[in-house]
Amino acid sequence: MLFTGVLFMTACTTLKRYSCIKKSGIDNTLAKIDLFGFRLSPAKPEDESKTLWDLSADAQSQLIKILNSRYPDNEMFISSLNNEYLDGTAASPGDDYTSKDLRLIFSVSKKRSYSKNGILSGSGLTPADRIEYLKISLKIPEESCLRFTGWNMYSTEYGSIDIADLSFSRNLEIDASLLEKGNSGELSAGGKSTITRKEDQAIKYRYLKLNGRISKKKIEMEEEGNREIDLTGNIIADVSLEFDKFPERLYSITGLIDSTGKYNNPDKLALHYTVVYVPLIREPYDTIRATIKLDFIYRNVVSGRRTFQEWDDRIKYFKGTVEDTIPFMSKSDFMPHFYCIGNETESGNPDYVKIETSPGELYLLKFRTYEEASGFYYWLRSYFSQQANREKSIMIGEQTLKFRGSDLTYNKAVMGSGIRVLPYY
């Protein structure tokens, strides 16, 4: 009976991770991964402006006195405390189109065909199964113009669960006796003492919720499951990207309209240009492809599946790998939306209006926004609508507009399909 009681107590403990584990196998069809969404946005420049709270204590005191005298009203005084007083010297974010912030959404799912004779020899899939471990990697080609520069997983995230509370008790008994001889004979004395010590321990387990590694061409993430924690679901990763740079000129034209709303003559116009940096595309491809890979460990419950607790399960582990090459980013996603004036051709290479700054130096007349390009386009239409201007070339300052190898005139602009605003990329 004593042996049976001890066996019963040890067999029913909930501290076990599982009852037993069978020989593991390999199966690549038990889970899958998808990259079903992303959001690409320009990188935010560092804010170098200063407020009252960035100053030293003495400077804060002096500024508060100045604000108090300038804004005697209580509400205006409180609102002025959060104003920005010192502007930073950061470069304009619109001059660099090569740094991007990217949000990736990975979706991990598992097969849910609960058949008795499934692909798992003799056992099949059960609702008690779960993905216990996974590692996701996303790799872009080495020859691509893109590289990873940072992300939001600089520290490993751990989770902790309570396994059990255990109590330990220890009893110590002391039995003492004393025998003394004297003139009156023998005297004896005895006593018994008990010392009890009780210790309580809380057993916890820390597991890996999310960890990551990053290099120029690859990112990796891994997760570890635990009791009743299945790793199916979505994982969001915010990463920073940078493309190889290429300089381009963007033009803006001022003075198109006078104070009365009428279009000015070319001698009133002023041409300005800005050098910006755009992604350098070395090869004529429209899409950057990436390799996505999922390594996982699948925990299959062979028996004991009818209970919610896991300590009585007989389990079998399956290791699997899923890998695929997917379209990662198209040229329309990362190239800026610049605009030119020209017309399309049958070959697919449009003819654009250009600027000749000096003999032999030609640049595309490229605008940052559609509004700037369309504003100059309507100025051209108004200028050529006057009969006296149809044979004239157009000079803005000392720079001449060119089209198809010669000066831009009415015949060049209107004959055929006619010029219009076109997207450059």
Secondary structure, 3 states (H helix, E strand, C coil): CHHHHHHHHHHCCCCCCCCEECCCEECCCCEEEEEEEEEEEECCCCCCCEEHHHCCHHHHHHHHHHHHHHCCCHHHHHHHCCCEEECCCCCCHHHECCEEEEEEEEEEEECCCCCCCCCCCCCCCCCCCEEEEEEEEEECCCCCCEEEEEECCCCCEEEEEEEEEEEEEEEEEEEEEEEEEECCEEEEEEEEEEEEEEEEEEEEEEEEEEEEEECCCEEEEEEECECCECCCEEEEEEEEEEECEEEEEEEEEECCECCCCCECCHHHCEEEEEEEEEECCCCCCCEEEEEEEEEEEEEEEEECCCCCCCCCCEEEEEEEEEEEEEEEEEHHHHCCCCEEEEECCCCCCCEECEEEEECCEEEECCECCHHHHHHHHHHHHHHHCCHHHCCCCCEECCEEEEECCEECCHHHHHCCCCCEEEECC
